Amino acid sequence: MLPAVHHLTRIDPAAHPAAGVLAEALTRDDRLSTSAGWRGFVDDETVRAAVTALVTATTPPAVPRTRP
């Protein structure tokens, strides 16, 4: 999963639909890694950091509101 998330981050605008699905996965308490033991925790945190970077990269910047 980690290589896929890295590739999605590289194709920034086209990754927007996938980023939405992955952002939803971050809200769950499930592990995002299939590894077992201590490696599972390390892998999960690495995947979560990569997904967070993807979501950040594909989120358009906020447009400042101007007062009339």
C-alpha positions in Angstrom: 0.0 0.0 0.0 2.8 2.4 0.8 4.2 2.5 -2.7 0.8 3.2 -4.1 0.3 6.1 -1.8 3.6 7.5 -2.8 2.7 7.2 -6.5 -0.6 8.9 -5.9 1.2 11.8 -4.2 3.3 12.3 -7.3 0.3 12.5 -9.6 -1.2 15.2 -7.3 -4.4 16.5 -9.1 -5.5 13.1 -10.5 -5.2 11.5 -7.1 -7.9 13.7 -5.6 -10.7 11.0 -5.7 -8.4 8.4 -4.1 -7.2 10.9 -1.5 -10.8 11.3 -0.3 -11.2 7.6 0.2 -7.9 7.3 2.0 -8.7 10.3 4.2 -11.8 8.4 5.3 -9.6 5.4 6.2 -7.6 7.6 8.5 -10.6 8.2 10.7 -11.0 4.5 11.4 -9.3 2.6 14.2 -8.3 -0.2 11.9 -4.7 -0.9 11.0 -3.7 0.1 7.4 -0.9 -2.4 7.4 -1.1 -6.2 7.0 2.2 -6.8 8.9 2.0 -8.5 12.2 3.8 -7.9 15.5 5.8 -4.7 16.2 6.4 -4.3 12.4 2.6 -3.8 12.0 2.7 -0.7 14.2 5.6 0.8 12.5 4.2 0.1 9.0 0.8 1.5 10.0 2.3 4.8 11.3 4.4 5.1 8.1 1.3 4.5 5.9 -0.8 6.9 7.9 1.9 9.6 7.5 2.1 9.0 3.8 -1.7 9.2 3.5 -1.8 12.4 5.5 0.8 13.9 3.1 -1.3 12.8 0.1 -4.4 14.4 1.6 -2.5 17.6 2.3 -1.0 17.7 -1.2 -4.4 17.2 -2.9 -6.4 19.6 -0.7 -6.7 23.0 -2.5 -5.6 26.0 -0.5 -8.2 28.0 1.2 -9.3 31.1 -0.6 -9.1 34.1 1.7 -12.5 35.8 2.0 -12.4 39.5 1.3 -14.7 42.0 2.8 -16.9 44.0 0.5 
